[in-house]
Amino acid sequence: MAILSLSLVILGACSIKNNQNGQSTLPPTTTLRKINGLSFVGGRQILDSTHFEPVKAVKAGWISVMPYAFARPDCTELWYDQKRQWQGEKREGIAQTIALAREANLKIMLKPHLWIGRGGFTGHYEFKNEQDWQAWEENYKEYILKYALLADSLEVEMLCIGTELDRFVQARPNFWHNMIKELRQIYKGKLTYAANWDEYPRVPFWKSLDYIGIDAYFPLTESQNPSLEEILKAWQKHFDPIKTFSEKNNLPILFTEFGYQSIQGTTIRPWEESHESIIDYEAQEIALEALFQKFYTQEWFVGGFLWKWFPIHERAGGENKDFTPQNKPAQKKIAEWYQRMKFELNE
C-alpha cells in the first residue's frame, strides 16, 4: 500500500508551535486523519455501553482488543479461550467488546498477545529442534486463524498477526510468509505485526502487510526530569531511521503500542515497569506531548494505540504509577490531541 493512499488531509498550515507554558498549539483549521487508538484491557467483568463513554470522551476512534494466549518456555502447547480466563480475554468476551465498540462508533484492531510463564519475554521464545518448531507453528497458526475468522465475521478493520516475537520471526520466516497468505484468503481487513521497538528493522515480511507496526517504547533520555525540548531532541535518533524505513518499504508506520508510566525517568527505559520510582504525573504528560508533536504531524505516520485503557474508568489510574493516563493530567493531553487528529482513514 502506498503511503499517500492513507490520506493526510491538511486544511491549513500544520506546523507545531509551543506557547509559553510549553503546550502545543495547532491552527484550529488543521485536520489530520489518524488512528487515535486505545489498548482496551479485557477484564473479568461483563461490559455494557457505559464502559465506552470515557473512551469517546477522550476522542478515541479506535480500540485494540487483545485475546491472550498462554505459553511456557520450551513448551509447544498454547492455551487460550479457557474457562478460567478473564471474560474480556477469551472469544465470547472479545466478541461482546467488539459489538459494544461498534455501538459506540469505534473501529477495532484485534491484537492477539502471548503471555509467557515464569516471567519470559515473548521476543525470546524459540525452540532447539525442528520437531518442536513445527508443533509450535501448528498451534500458533491455529490460534491466529481462529481469531482471524472471528475478525472477518465481525468485520474488524485490522488484525495484528503477532506481538514482539523477534526470535520466532527471525528463525522461521517461511512460516510467517505462508501464514500471511492464508490470512489474506480468509480475512478482508488490514494486517499488521507489532514489532518491539528494536525489532522492526529485522522483520522480513513487512511488504506483505498493510502497516509497519511498532511497539514504541524507545529509550530516549537519561534524565529523571527532562524538559519537552530535551525529549523532542532525543527522539531524533529514532525518528530519522523510522522515517527512512517507512519510505524504503513504501508503507506507513503504526504505533501498535505507545505510552509512558507516570514516574520520574519515564523516558529512560519506557518498557520497564518500575515500582521504586517516584510518581510524577507531569513526566508522563510531557513524554506524551513530545511523541504527539514528533509523529502525529507526519504524513507517513498513521497513528497508534495508547497503552493502556481499563474498562472500569472510575477505578483506573489516579494515584498510581501505571501506564494508563486515566484520571491523571495526561488524560486531558490525550483528549486534546485526539480531538485534533481525526480518526477515520481514507480507504
Contacts in CASP RR format, 6 or more apart in sequence:
PFRMAT RR
TARGET T0000
AUTHOR 0000-0000-0000
METHOD contacts of the structure
MODEL  1
MAILSLSLVILGACSIKNNQNGQSTLPPTTTLRKINGLSFVGGRQILDST
HFEPVKAVKAGWISVMPYAFARPDCTELWYDQKRQWQGEKREGIAQTIAL
AREANLKIMLKPHLWIGRGGFTGHYEFKNEQDWQAWEENYKEYILKYALL
ADSLEVEMLCIGTELDRFVQARPNFWHNMIKELRQIYKGKLTYAANWDEY
PRVPFWKSLDYIGIDAYFPLTESQNPSLEEILKAWQKHFDPIKTFSEKNN
LPILFTEFGYQSIQGTTIRPWEESHESIIDYEAQEIALEALFQKFYTQEW
FVGGFLWKWFPIHERAGGENKDFTPQNKPAQKKIAEWYQRMKFELNE
1 210 0 8 1.000
1 250 0 8 1.000
1 251 0 8 1.000
1 252 0 8 1.000
2 250 0 8 1.000
3 246 0 8 1.000
3 247 0 8 1.000
3 250 0 8 1.000
3 251 0 8 1.000
3 252 0 8 1.000
3 299 0 8 1.000
3 300 0 8 1.000
4 299 0 8 1.000
5 346 0 8 1.000
6 33 0 8 1.000
6 252 0 8 1.000
6 302 0 8 1.000
6 345 0 8 1.000
6 346 0 8 1.000
7 33 0 8 1.000
7 345 0 8 1.000
7 346 0 8 1.000
8 32 0 8 1.000
8 33 0 8 1.000
8 299 0 8 1.000
9 31 0 8 1.000
9 32 0 8 1.000
9 33 0 8 1.000
9 342 0 8 1.000
9 346 0 8 1.000
10 30 0 8 1.000
10 31 0 8 1.000
10 32 0 8 1.000
11 29 0 8 1.000
11 30 0 8 1.000
11 31 0 8 1.000
12 27 0 8 1.000
12 29 0 8 1.000
12 30 0 8 1.000
13 27 0 8 1.000
13 30 0 8 1.000
14 26 0 8 1.000
14 27 0 8 1.000
14 30 0 8 1.000
14 32 0 8 1.000
14 297 0 8 1.000
15 297 0 8 1.000
16 24 0 8 1.000
16 25 0 8 1.000
16 26 0 8 1.000
16 293 0 8 1.000
16 297 0 8 1.000
17 24 0 8 1.000
17 25 0 8 1.000
18 24 0 8 1.000
18 25 0 8 1.000
18 228 0 8 1.000
19 25 0 8 1.000
22 228 0 8 1.000
23 289 0 8 1.000
24 289 0 8 1.000
24 292 0 8 1.000
24 293 0 8 1.000
24 337 0 8 1.000
26 340 0 8 1.000
30 340 0 8 1.000
31 340 0 8 1.000
31 342 0 8 1.000
32 296 0 8 1.000
32 297 0 8 1.000
32 340 0 8 1.000
32 341 0 8 1.000
32 342 0 8 1.000
33 341 0 8 1.000
33 342 0 8 1.000
33 343 0 8 1.000
33 344 0 8 1.000
33 345 0 8 1.000
33 346 0 8 1.000
34 296 0 8 1.000
34 301 0 8 1.000
34 302 0 8 1.000
34 303 0 8 1.000
34 304 0 8 1.000
34 341 0 8 1.000
34 342 0 8 1.000
34 343 0 8 1.000
35 61 0 8 1.000
35 62 0 8 1.000
35 107 0 8 1.000
35 254 0 8 1.000
35 302 0 8 1.000
35 303 0 8 1.000
35 304 0 8 1.000
35 305 0 8 1.000
35 343 0 8 1.000
35 345 0 8 1.000
36 59 0 8 1.000
36 60 0 8 1.000
36 61 0 8 1.000
36 62 0 8 1.000
36 303 0 8 1.000
36 304 0 8 1.000
36 337 0 8 1.000
36 338 0 8 1.000
36 341 0 8 1.000
36 342 0 8 1.000
36 343 0 8 1.000
37 60 0 8 1.000
37 61 0 8 1.000
37 62 0 8 1.000
37 63 0 8 1.000
37 64 0 8 1.000
37 303 0 8 1.000
37 304 0 8 1.000
37 305 0 8 1.000
37 306 0 8 1.000
37 338 0 8 1.000
37 343 0 8 1.000
38 55 0 8 1.000
38 58 0 8 1.000
38 60 0 8 1.000
38 62 0 8 1.000
38 63 0 8 1.000
38 64 0 8 1.000
38 305 0 8 1.000
38 306 0 8 1.000
38 308 0 8 1.000
38 309 0 8 1.000
39 63 0 8 1.000
39 64 0 8 1.000
39 66 0 8 1.000
39 111 0 8 1.000
39 257 0 8 1.000
39 305 0 8 1.000
39 306 0 8 1.000
39 307 0 8 1.000
39 308 0 8 1.000
39 309 0 8 1.000
40 55 0 8 1.000
40 63 0 8 1.000
40 64 0 8 1.000
40 65 0 8 1.000
40 66 0 8 1.000
40 97 0 8 1.000
40 101 0 8 1.000
40 308 0 8 1.000
40 309 0 8 1.000
40 311 0 8 1.000
41 66 0 8 1.000
41 308 0 8 1.000
41 309 0 8 1.000
41 310 0 8 1.000
41 311 0 8 1.000
42 65 0 8 1.000
42 66 0 8 1.000
42 86 0 8 1.000
42 87 0 8 1.000
42 88 0 8 1.000
42 89 0 8 1.000
42 93 0 8 1.000
42 97 0 8 1.000
42 311 0 8 1.000
43 86 0 8 1.000
43 87 0 8 1.000
43 88 0 8 1.000
43 89 0 8 1.000
43 310 0 8 1.000
43 311 0 8 1.000
44 86 0 8 1.000
44 87 0 8 1.000
44 88 0 8 1.000
45 87 0 8 1.000
45 311 0 8 1.000
45 312 0 8 1.000
46 87 0 8 1.000
46 96 0 8 1.000
47 88 0 8 1.000
47 96 0 8 1.000
47 97 0 8 1.000
47 100 0 8 1.000
47 311 0 8 1.000
48 100 0 8 1.000
49 100 0 8 1.000
49 103 0 8 1.000
49 104 0 8 1.000
51 100 0 8 1.000
51 311 0 8 1.000
51 312 0 8 1.000
51 313 0 8 1.000
52 100 0 8 1.000
52 101 0 8 1.000
52 103 0 8 1.000
52 104 0 8 1.000
52 106 0 8 1.000
53 104 0 8 1.000
54 313 0 8 1.000
54 326 0 8 1.000
55 61 0 8 1.000
55 63 0 8 1.000
55 104 0 8 1.000
55 106 0 8 1.000
55 309 0 8 1.000
56 104 0 8 1.000
56 105 0 8 1.000
56 106 0 8 1.000
57 335 0 8 1.000
58 331 0 8 1.000
58 334 0 8 1.000
58 335 0 8 1.000
58 338 0 8 1.000
59 334 0 8 1.000
59 335 0 8 1.000
59 338 0 8 1.000
59 339 0 8 1.000
59 343 0 8 1.000
60 106 0 8 1.000
60 309 0 8 1.000
60 334 0 8 1.000
60 338 0 8 1.000
60 343 0 8 1.000
61 105 0 8 1.000
61 106 0 8 1.000
61 107 0 8 1.000
61 338 0 8 1.000
61 343 0 8 1.000
62 106 0 8 1.000
62 107 0 8 1.000
62 108 0 8 1.000
62 109 0 8 1.000
62 157 0 8 1.000
62 304 0 8 1.000
62 305 0 8 1.000
62 343 0 8 1.000
63 97 0 8 1.000
63 101 0 8 1.000
63 106 0 8 1.000
63 107 0 8 1.000
63 108 0 8 1.000
63 109 0 8 1.000
63 305 0 8 1.000
63 309 0 8 1.000
64 108 0 8 1.000
64 109 0 8 1.000
64 110 0 8 1.000
64 111 0 8 1.000
64 160 0 8 1.000
64 256 0 8 1.000
64 305 0 8 1.000
65 94 0 8 1.000
65 97 0 8 1.000
65 98 0 8 1.000
65 101 0 8 1.000
65 108 0 8 1.000
65 109 0 8 1.000
65 110 0 8 1.000
65 111 0 8 1.000
66 89 0 8 1.000
66 111 0 8 1.000
66 112 0 8 1.000
66 113 0 8 1.000
67 80 0 8 1.000
67 81 0 8 1.000
67 89 0 8 1.000
67 90 0 8 1.000
67 91 0 8 1.000
67 94 0 8 1.000
67 110 0 8 1.000
67 112 0 8 1.000
67 113 0 8 1.000
67 147 0 8 1.000
68 80 0 8 1.000
68 85 0 8 1.000
68 89 0 8 1.000
68 112 0 8 1.000
68 113 0 8 1.000
68 114 0 8 1.000
68 115 0 8 1.000
69 78 0 8 1.000
69 79 0 8 1.000
69 80 0 8 1.000
69 112 0 8 1.000
69 113 0 8 1.000
69 114 0 8 1.000
69 115 0 8 1.000
69 143 0 8 1.000
70 78 0 8 1.000
70 79 0 8 1.000
70 80 0 8 1.000
70 82 0 8 1.000
70 114 0 8 1.000
70 115 0 8 1.000
70 117 0 8 1.000
71 77 0 8 1.000
71 78 0 8 1.000
71 79 0 8 1.000
71 114 0 8 1.000
71 115 0 8 1.000
71 116 0 8 1.000
71 117 0 8 1.000
71 125 0 8 1.000
72 116 0 8 1.000
72 117 0 8 1.000
72 118 0 8 1.000
73 116 0 8 1.000
73 117 0 8 1.000
73 118 0 8 1.000
73 120 0 8 1.000
73 125 0 8 1.000
74 127 0 8 1.000
76 127 0 8 1.000
76 132 0 8 1.000
76 135 0 8 1.000
76 136 0 8 1.000
76 139 0 8 1.000
77 139 0 8 1.000
78 114 0 8 1.000
78 136 0 8 1.000
78 139 0 8 1.000
78 140 0 8 1.000
78 142 0 8 1.000
78 143 0 8 1.000
80 90 0 8 1.000
80 143 0 8 1.000
81 90 0 8 1.000
81 91 0 8 1.000
81 146 0 8 1.000
82 90 0 8 1.000
87 93 0 8 1.000
87 96 0 8 1.000
88 94 0 8 1.000
88 96 0 8 1.000
88 97 0 8 1.000
91 146 0 8 1.000
91 147 0 8 1.000
91 150 0 8 1.000
94 110 0 8 1.000
94 147 0 8 1.000
94 150 0 8 1.000
95 150 0 8 1.000
95 154 0 8 1.000
98 108 0 8 1.000
98 110 0 8 1.000
98 154 0 8 1.000
98 156 0 8 1.000
99 154 0 8 1.000
101 107 0 8 1.000
101 108 0 8 1.000
102 108 0 8 1.000
107 157 0 8 1.000
107 158 0 8 1.000
107 343 0 8 1.000
108 154 0 8 1.000
108 156 0 8 1.000
108 157 0 8 1.000
108 158 0 8 1.000
109 156 0 8 1.000
109 157 0 8 1.000
109 158 0 8 1.000
109 159 0 8 1.000
109 160 0 8 1.000
109 192 0 8 1.000
109 256 0 8 1.000
109 305 0 8 1.000
110 147 0 8 1.000
110 150 0 8 1.000
110 151 0 8 1.000
110 156 0 8 1.000
110 158 0 8 1.000
110 159 0 8 1.000
110 160 0 8 1.000
111 160 0 8 1.000
111 162 0 8 1.000
111 163 0 8 1.000
111 194 0 8 1.000
111 256 0 8 1.000
111 305 0 8 1.000
112 143 0 8 1.000
112 144 0 8 1.000
112 147 0 8 1.000
112 160 0 8 1.000
112 161 0 8 1.000
112 162 0 8 1.000
112 163 0 8 1.000
113 163 0 8 1.000
114 122 0 8 1.000
114 125 0 8 1.000
114 163 0 8 1.000
114 165 0 8 1.000
116 122 0 8 1.000
116 125 0 8 1.000
121 164 0 8 1.000
122 163 0 8 1.000
122 164 0 8 1.000
122 165 0 8 1.000
123 164 0 8 1.000
123 165 0 8 1.000
123 166 0 8 1.000
123 167 0 8 1.000
123 168 0 8 1.000
123 196 0 8 1.000
123 199 0 8 1.000
124 166 0 8 1.000
124 167 0 8 1.000
125 165 0 8 1.000
125 167 0 8 1.000
125 168 0 8 1.000
126 167 0 8 1.000
126 168 0 8 1.000
126 171 0 8 1.000
127 133 0 8 1.000
127 136 0 8 1.000
133 171 0 8 1.000
133 172 0 8 1.000
137 172 0 8 1.000
137 175 0 8 1.000
140 168 0 8 1.000
141 175 0 8 1.000
141 179 0 8 1.000
141 182 0 8 1.000
144 161 0 8 1.000
144 162 0 8 1.000
144 179 0 8 1.000
144 183 0 8 1.000
145 179 0 8 1.000
145 182 0 8 1.000
145 183 0 8 1.000
145 186 0 8 1.000
147 159 0 8 1.000
148 159 0 8 1.000
148 183 0 8 1.000
148 186 0 8 1.000
148 187 0 8 1.000
149 186 0 8 1.000
149 187 0 8 1.000
150 156 0 8 1.000
151 159 0 8 1.000
151 187 0 8 1.000
151 189 0 8 1.000
152 186 0 8 1.000
152 187 0 8 1.000
152 188 0 8 1.000
152 189 0 8 1.000
156 189 0 8 1.000
157 189 0 8 1.000
157 190 0 8 1.000
158 189 0 8 1.000
158 190 0 8 1.000
158 191 0 8 1.000
158 192 0 8 1.000
158 210 0 8 1.000
158 211 0 8 1.000
159 183 0 8 1.000
159 187 0 8 1.000
159 189 0 8 1.000
159 190 0 8 1.000
159 191 0 8 1.000
159 192 0 8 1.000
160 191 0 8 1.000
160 192 0 8 1.000
160 193 0 8 1.000
160 194 0 8 1.000
160 213 0 8 1.000
160 256 0 8 1.000
161 176 0 8 1.000
161 179 0 8 1.000
161 180 0 8 1.000
161 183 0 8 1.000
161 191 0 8 1.000
161 192 0 8 1.000
161 193 0 8 1.000
161 209 0 8 1.000
162 193 0 8 1.000
162 194 0 8 1.000
163 193 0 8 1.000
163 194 0 8 1.000
163 215 0 8 1.000
163 256 0 8 1.000
164 194 0 8 1.000
164 195 0 8 1.000
164 196 0 8 1.000
164 199 0 8 1.000
164 215 0 8 1.000
166 195 0 8 1.000
166 196 0 8 1.000
166 199 0 8 1.000
166 202 0 8 1.000
169 176 0 8 1.000
169 193 0 8 1.000
169 199 0 8 1.000
169 202 0 8 1.000
169 203 0 8 1.000
169 204 0 8 1.000
169 205 0 8 1.000
170 202 0 8 1.000
173 204 0 8 1.000
173 205 0 8 1.000
176 204 0 8 1.000
176 205 0 8 1.000
177 204 0 8 1.000
177 205 0 8 1.000
177 208 0 8 1.000
180 191 0 8 1.000
180 205 0 8 1.000
180 208 0 8 1.000
180 209 0 8 1.000
181 208 0 8 1.000
183 191 0 8 1.000
184 191 0 8 1.000
190 210 0 8 1.000
190 211 0 8 1.000
191 208 0 8 1.000
191 209 0 8 1.000
191 210 0 8 1.000
191 211 0 8 1.000
192 209 0 8 1.000
192 210 0 8 1.000
192 211 0 8 1.000
192 212 0 8 1.000
192 213 0 8 1.000
192 254 0 8 1.000
192 256 0 8 1.000
193 203 0 8 1.000
193 205 0 8 1.000
193 206 0 8 1.000
193 209 0 8 1.000
193 213 0 8 1.000
194 213 0 8 1.000
194 214 0 8 1.000
194 215 0 8 1.000
194 256 0 8 1.000
194 257 0 8 1.000
195 203 0 8 1.000
195 212 0 8 1.000
195 213 0 8 1.000
195 214 0 8 1.000
195 215 0 8 1.000
195 256 0 8 1.000
196 214 0 8 1.000
196 215 0 8 1.000
196 217 0 8 1.000
197 214 0 8 1.000
197 215 0 8 1.000
197 216 0 8 1.000
197 217 0 8 1.000
197 218 0 8 1.000
197 238 0 8 1.000
197 271 0 8 1.000
200 212 0 8 1.000
200 213 0 8 1.000
200 214 0 8 1.000
200 242 0 8 1.000
200 245 0 8 1.000
201 241 0 8 1.000
201 245 0 8 1.000
206 212 0 8 1.000
206 249 0 8 1.000
206 251 0 8 1.000
207 249 0 8 1.000
207 250 0 8 1.000
207 251 0 8 1.000
209 251 0 8 1.000
210 251 0 8 1.000
211 251 0 8 1.000
211 252 0 8 1.000
211 253 0 8 1.000
211 254 0 8 1.000
211 302 0 8 1.000
212 245 0 8 1.000
212 246 0 8 1.000
212 249 0 8 1.000
212 251 0 8 1.000
212 252 0 8 1.000
212 253 0 8 1.000
212 254 0 8 1.000
213 253 0 8 1.000
213 254 0 8 1.000
213 255 0 8 1.000
213 256 0 8 1.000
214 242 0 8 1.000
214 253 0 8 1.000
214 254 0 8 1.000
214 255 0 8 1.000
214 256 0 8 1.000
215 255 0 8 1.000
215 256 0 8 1.000
215 257 0 8 1.000
215 258 0 8 1.000
216 255 0 8 1.000
216 257 0 8 1.000
216 258 0 8 1.000
216 259 0 8 1.000
216 291 0 8 1.000
217 257 0 8 1.000
217 258 0 8 1.000
217 259 0 8 1.000
217 269 0 8 1.000
217 270 0 8 1.000
217 271 0 8 1.000
218 235 0 8 1.000
218 238 0 8 1.000
218 270 0 8 1.000
219 267 0 8 1.000
219 268 0 8 1.000
219 269 0 8 1.000
219 270 0 8 1.000
220 226 0 8 1.000
220 231 0 8 1.000
220 234 0 8 1.000
220 235 0 8 1.000
220 238 0 8 1.000
220 267 0 8 1.000
220 268 0 8 1.000
220 270 0 8 1.000
220 287 0 8 1.000
221 230 0 8 1.000
221 231 0 8 1.000
221 234 0 8 1.000
221 265 0 8 1.000
221 267 0 8 1.000
221 268 0 8 1.000
222 268 0 8 1.000
223 230 0 8 1.000
223 265 0 8 1.000
223 267 0 8 1.000
223 268 0 8 1.000
224 264 0 8 1.000
224 265 0 8 1.000
224 268 0 8 1.000
225 264 0 8 1.000
225 265 0 8 1.000
225 280 0 8 1.000
225 283 0 8 1.000
226 234 0 8 1.000
226 265 0 8 1.000
226 267 0 8 1.000
226 286 0 8 1.000
227 286 0 8 1.000
228 286 0 8 1.000
228 289 0 8 1.000
228 290 0 8 1.000
231 267 0 8 1.000
231 286 0 8 1.000
231 287 0 8 1.000
231 290 0 8 1.000
232 290 0 8 1.000
232 293 0 8 1.000
232 294 0 8 1.000
234 267 0 8 1.000
235 290 0 8 1.000
235 291 0 8 1.000
235 294 0 8 1.000
239 294 0 8 1.000
239 295 0 8 1.000
242 253 0 8 1.000
243 298 0 8 1.000
243 300 0 8 1.000
245 253 0 8 1.000
246 252 0 8 1.000
246 253 0 8 1.000
246 300 0 8 1.000
246 301 0 8 1.000
247 300 0 8 1.000
252 300 0 8 1.000
252 301 0 8 1.000
252 302 0 8 1.000
253 295 0 8 1.000
253 300 0 8 1.000
253 301 0 8 1.000
253 302 0 8 1.000
253 303 0 8 1.000
254 301 0 8 1.000
254 302 0 8 1.000
254 303 0 8 1.000
254 304 0 8 1.000
255 295 0 8 1.000
255 301 0 8 1.000
255 303 0 8 1.000
255 304 0 8 1.000
255 305 0 8 1.000
256 304 0 8 1.000
256 305 0 8 1.000
257 304 0 8 1.000
257 305 0 8 1.000
257 307 0 8 1.000
258 291 0 8 1.000
258 304 0 8 1.000
258 305 0 8 1.000
258 306 0 8 1.000
258 307 0 8 1.000
259 270 0 8 1.000
259 287 0 8 1.000
259 288 0 8 1.000
259 291 0 8 1.000
259 306 0 8 1.000
259 307 0 8 1.000
259 323 0 8 1.000
260 266 0 8 1.000
260 267 0 8 1.000
260 270 0 8 1.000
260 283 0 8 1.000
260 284 0 8 1.000
260 287 0 8 1.000
260 288 0 8 1.000
260 323 0 8 1.000
261 270 0 8 1.000
261 273 0 8 1.000
261 274 0 8 1.000
261 277 0 8 1.000
261 284 0 8 1.000
261 321 0 8 1.000
261 322 0 8 1.000
261 323 0 8 1.000
262 279 0 8 1.000
262 280 0 8 1.000
262 281 0 8 1.000
262 283 0 8 1.000
262 284 0 8 1.000
262 320 0 8 1.000
262 321 0 8 1.000
262 322 0 8 1.000
262 325 0 8 1.000
262 328 0 8 1.000
262 330 0 8 1.000
263 274 0 8 1.000
263 277 0 8 1.000
263 278 0 8 1.000
263 279 0 8 1.000
263 280 0 8 1.000
263 283 0 8 1.000
263 284 0 8 1.000
263 321 0 8 1.000
264 277 0 8 1.000
264 278 0 8 1.000
264 279 0 8 1.000
264 280 0 8 1.000
264 283 0 8 1.000
265 277 0 8 1.000
265 280 0 8 1.000
265 283 0 8 1.000
266 277 0 8 1.000
266 280 0 8 1.000
266 283 0 8 1.000
266 284 0 8 1.000
266 287 0 8 1.000
267 283 0 8 1.000
267 287 0 8 1.000
270 287 0 8 1.000
274 321 0 8 1.000
275 321 0 8 1.000
277 321 0 8 1.000
279 319 0 8 1.000
279 320 0 8 1.000
279 321 0 8 1.000
281 328 0 8 1.000
281 329 0 8 1.000
281 330 0 8 1.000
282 329 0 8 1.000
284 325 0 8 1.000
284 328 0 8 1.000
284 329 0 8 1.000
284 330 0 8 1.000
285 328 0 8 1.000
285 329 0 8 1.000
285 330 0 8 1.000
285 333 0 8 1.000
288 325 0 8 1.000
288 330 0 8 1.000
288 333 0 8 1.000
288 334 0 8 1.000
288 337 0 8 1.000
289 333 0 8 1.000
292 333 0 8 1.000
292 337 0 8 1.000
295 301 0 8 1.000
295 303 0 8 1.000
296 303 0 8 1.000
296 337 0 8 1.000
296 341 0 8 1.000
302 345 0 8 1.000
303 341 0 8 1.000
306 325 0 8 1.000
306 334 0 8 1.000
307 323 0 8 1.000
308 323 0 8 1.000
308 324 0 8 1.000
309 316 0 8 1.000
309 324 0 8 1.000
309 326 0 8 1.000
310 316 0 8 1.000
310 317 0 8 1.000
310 324 0 8 1.000
310 326 0 8 1.000
313 326 0 8 1.000
313 327 0 8 1.000
314 327 0 8 1.000
316 324 0 8 1.000
316 326 0 8 1.000
316 327 0 8 1.000
317 324 0 8 1.000
317 325 0 8 1.000
317 326 0 8 1.000
317 327 0 8 1.000
317 328 0 8 1.000
318 326 0 8 1.000
318 327 0 8 1.000
318 328 0 8 1.000
325 331 0 8 1.000
325 333 0 8 1.000
325 334 0 8 1.000
END
